[in-house]
């Protein structure tokens, strides 16, 4: 149940807010499998970075500090 505590939203504003809440709840329900992660996976970098970080090239160390 959602209750408006302050303000007077229009029906359109209230419908938009409820749509966001429902979409967020549906996304959370579809992602979570119900089983909590074991502690060793809490800090897994794959959970933080969605895309792999590009690997540096063979001479990238020379281009990081020294002017060319």
N, CA, C and O of each residue as an XYZ file, in Angstrom:
272
protein
N       0.844     -1.172      0.000
C       0.000      0.000      0.000
C       0.885      1.230      0.000
O       1.871      1.306      0.734
N       0.523      2.180     -0.825
C       1.261      3.435     -0.917
C       0.349      4.549     -0.441
O      -0.825      4.617     -0.803
N       0.923      5.427      0.387
C       0.158      6.511      0.966
C       0.858      7.828      0.657
O       2.066      7.944      0.861
N       0.131      8.807      0.175
C       0.682     10.142     -0.078
C       0.677     10.887      1.251
O      -0.374     11.126      1.845
N       1.873     11.246      1.702
C       2.002     11.889      3.004
C       1.972     13.404      2.882
O       1.426     14.089      3.747
N       2.552     13.922      1.820
C       2.634     15.365      1.679
C       2.344     15.736      0.227
O       2.777     15.044     -0.694
N       1.624     16.808      0.029
C       1.327     17.280     -1.313
C       0.006     16.745     -1.816
O      -0.687     15.990     -1.134
N      -0.322     17.149     -3.014
C      -1.570     16.736     -3.631
C      -1.265     16.366     -5.085
O      -1.436     17.200     -5.974
N      -0.817     15.135     -5.343
C      -0.457     14.759     -6.709
C      -1.696     14.602     -7.594
O      -2.775     14.229     -7.134
N      -1.501     14.896     -8.854
C      -2.575     14.667     -9.827
C      -2.653     13.168    -10.091
O      -1.709     12.438     -9.786
N      -3.748     12.706    -10.645
C      -3.838     11.276    -10.964
C      -2.729     10.806    -11.907
O      -2.265      9.671    -11.795
N      -2.302     11.665    -12.833
C      -1.219     11.305    -13.757
C       0.104     11.153    -13.023
O       0.858     10.216    -13.288
N       0.392     12.072    -12.094
C       1.635     11.992    -11.316
C       1.650     10.744    -10.441
O       2.671     10.066    -10.325
N       0.524     10.454     -9.837
C       0.430      9.263     -8.995
C       0.583      7.990     -9.824
O       1.226      7.037     -9.383
N       0.000      7.969    -11.015
C       0.138      6.803    -11.891
C       1.580      6.630    -12.345
O       2.067      5.503    -12.432
N       2.271      7.731    -12.637
C       3.674      7.652    -13.048
C       4.538      7.132    -11.904
O       5.416      6.299    -12.128
N       4.307      7.601    -10.699
C       5.079      7.136     -9.542
C       4.828      5.650     -9.285
O       5.765      4.910     -8.990
N       3.608      5.219     -9.392
C       3.295      3.808     -9.186
C       3.900      2.937    -10.281
O       4.322      1.812    -10.011
N       3.948      3.441    -11.512
C       4.561      2.675    -12.600
C       6.044      2.470    -12.337
O       6.573      1.389    -12.599
N       6.720      3.487    -11.825
C       8.145      3.364    -11.504
C       8.354      2.352    -10.386
O       9.253      1.514    -10.462
N       7.531      2.426     -9.356
C       7.658      1.497     -8.233
C       7.396      0.062     -8.689
O       8.112     -0.854     -8.285
N       6.390     -0.140     -9.516
C       6.086     -1.483    -10.007
C       7.184     -2.018    -10.916
O       7.519     -3.200    -10.849
N       7.745     -1.167    -11.760
C       8.831     -1.606    -12.642
C      10.065     -1.982    -11.835
O      10.731     -2.973    -12.134
N      10.366     -1.198    -10.821
C      11.520     -1.494     -9.963
C      11.300     -2.808     -9.212
O      12.224     -3.614     -9.101
N      10.107     -3.031     -8.704
C       9.812     -4.265     -7.985
C       9.887     -5.469     -8.915
O      10.388     -6.522     -8.521
N       9.400     -5.329    -10.136
C       9.452     -6.434    -11.095
C      10.891     -6.749    -11.486
O      11.255     -7.917    -11.620
N      11.717     -5.708    -11.671
C      13.121     -5.931    -12.026
C      13.869     -6.598    -10.883
O      14.687     -7.487    -11.121
N      13.610     -6.196     -9.671
C      14.265     -6.790     -8.514
C      13.833     -8.240     -8.331
O      14.654     -9.094     -7.996
N      12.564     -8.521     -8.548
C      12.063     -9.885     -8.390
C      12.626    -10.817     -9.451
O      12.880    -11.989     -9.172
N      12.827    -10.310    -10.670
C      13.335    -11.171    -11.733
C      14.835    -11.422    -11.595
O      15.325    -12.459    -12.042
N      15.569    -10.500    -10.989
C      17.019    -10.650    -10.850
C      17.370    -11.543     -9.665
O      18.244    -12.404     -9.770
N      16.705    -11.344     -8.568
C      17.066    -12.097     -7.364
C      16.556    -13.532     -7.463
O      15.424    -13.786     -7.872
N      17.414    -14.447     -7.080
C      17.034    -15.861     -7.123
C      16.499    -16.334     -5.778
O      16.051    -17.473     -5.647
N      16.545    -15.470     -4.795
C      16.042    -15.836     -3.487
C      17.119    -16.320     -2.540
O      16.961    -16.214     -1.324
N      18.211    -16.849     -3.067
C      19.296    -17.332     -2.221
C      20.333    -16.226     -2.032
O      20.771    -15.625     -3.013
N      20.730    -15.949     -0.799
C      21.735    -14.905     -0.588
C      23.111    -15.348     -1.093
O      23.417    -16.538     -1.162
N      23.922    -14.359     -1.439
C      25.273    -14.651     -1.901
C      26.152    -15.087     -0.732
O      26.011    -14.573      0.378
N      27.048    -16.024     -0.975
C      27.992    -16.377      0.083
C      28.962    -15.210      0.321
O      29.211    -14.429     -0.597
N      29.507    -15.080      1.520
C      30.370    -13.940      1.845
C      31.558    -13.766      0.910
O      31.981    -12.634      0.677
N      32.113    -14.848      0.365
C      33.280    -14.692     -0.502
C      32.919    -14.031     -1.840
O      33.817    -13.602     -2.565
N      31.653    -13.940     -2.176
C      31.243    -13.301     -3.429
C      30.715    -11.885     -3.223
O      30.274    -11.257     -4.186
N      30.746    -11.369     -2.014
C      30.232    -10.032     -1.757
C      31.034     -8.968     -2.485
O      30.465     -7.985     -2.959
N      32.341     -9.146     -2.580
C      33.183     -8.128     -3.205
C      33.699     -8.550     -4.568
O      34.738     -8.057     -5.007
N      33.016     -9.431     -5.236
C      33.429     -9.873     -6.556
C      33.353     -8.693     -7.531
O      32.303     -8.060     -7.643
N      34.444     -8.388     -8.236
C      34.415     -7.251     -9.163
C      33.364     -7.392    -10.257
O      32.884     -6.385    -10.775
N      33.003     -8.601    -10.614
C      31.999     -8.794    -11.659
C      30.634     -8.252    -11.231
O      29.812     -7.921    -12.085
N      30.384     -8.158     -9.949
C      29.124     -7.594     -9.482
C      29.113     -6.084     -9.610
O      28.047     -5.480     -9.722
N      30.291     -5.464     -9.595
C      30.390     -4.006     -9.649
C      30.497     -3.528    -11.094
O      29.741     -2.651    -11.514
N      31.420     -4.093    -11.850
C      31.648     -3.680    -13.234
C      30.841     -4.580    -14.164
O      31.066     -5.789    -14.219
N      29.922     -3.997    -14.875
C      29.088     -4.787    -15.776
C      29.826     -5.143    -17.062
O      29.565     -6.184    -17.665
N      30.753     -4.272    -17.483
C      31.510     -4.509    -18.700
C      32.983     -4.676    -18.329
O      33.469     -3.997    -17.425
N      33.688     -5.554    -19.001
C      35.103     -5.724    -18.675
C      35.904     -4.465    -19.002
O      35.603     -3.751    -19.958
N      36.909     -4.214    -18.207
C      37.778     -3.064    -18.415
C      38.729     -3.401    -19.556
O      39.295     -4.494    -19.577
N      38.921     -2.480    -20.513
C      39.822     -2.786    -21.619
C      41.260     -2.959    -21.129
O      41.712     -2.253    -20.228
N      41.953     -3.894    -21.728
C      43.340     -4.159    -21.366
C      44.234     -3.092    -21.978
O      43.979     -2.660    -23.102
N      45.275     -2.654    -21.274
C      46.182     -1.652    -21.836
C      47.012     -2.243    -22.972
O      47.264     -3.448    -23.007
N      47.432     -1.385    -23.896
C      48.234     -1.808    -25.030
C      49.685     -2.023    -24.633
O      50.051     -1.787    -23.481
N      50.518     -2.468    -25.567
C      51.904     -2.796    -25.247
C      52.736     -1.589    -24.822
O      53.664     -1.753    -24.029
N      52.442     -0.375    -25.320
C      53.239      0.791    -24.935
C      52.417      1.789    -24.125
O      52.763      2.970    -24.073
N      51.359      1.345    -23.507
C      50.509      2.258    -22.757
C      51.220      2.851    -21.550
O      50.895      3.964    -21.137
N      52.176      2.143    -20.976
C      52.900      2.661    -19.823
C      53.678      3.916    -20.214
O      53.840      4.814    -19.388
N      54.156      3.997    -21.437
C      54.937      5.151    -21.864
C      54.048      6.369    -22.098
O      54.512      7.505    -21.994
N      52.785      6.143    -22.411
C      51.881      7.249    -22.699
C      51.138      7.753    -21.465
O      50.393      8.728    -21.562
N      51.318      7.122    -20.323
C      50.559      7.542    -19.156
C      51.180      8.744    -18.462
O      50.457      9.535    -17.858
N      52.518      8.908    -18.530
C      53.160      9.977    -17.781
C      54.050     10.856    -18.649
O      53.975     12.081    -18.562
N      54.874     10.265    -19.468
C      55.878     11.013    -20.218
C      55.248     11.741    -21.401
O      54.502     11.139    -22.173
N      55.546     13.037    -21.549
C      55.025     13.743    -22.726
C      55.744     13.263    -23.986
O      56.913     12.881    -23.935
N      55.052     13.287    -25.088
C      55.683     12.816    -26.328
C      56.054     13.951    -27.252
O      56.592     13.716    -28.334
